């Protein structure tokens, strides 16, 4: 679901990976909203693309902190059986 400009503007800085003082996203703009699980997954996808301003590691840390149930490159949620079986 797309986010409207008014709803995006109403999000708090803590609901973004990069705040308005960050060079990522343009002058004075917040970047990579993670207010929902769907947007957190989208932020991971965008950060993984080449040529984006954001660092995947920073986005991954923010998503893992807020949503520990989302699997990322370096994080497998406990209880999902992500380890190797012998």
Beta strands, then each sheet from edge to edge (+ up, - down):
strand 1: 16-18
strand 2: 31-33
sheet 1: 1+ 2-
end
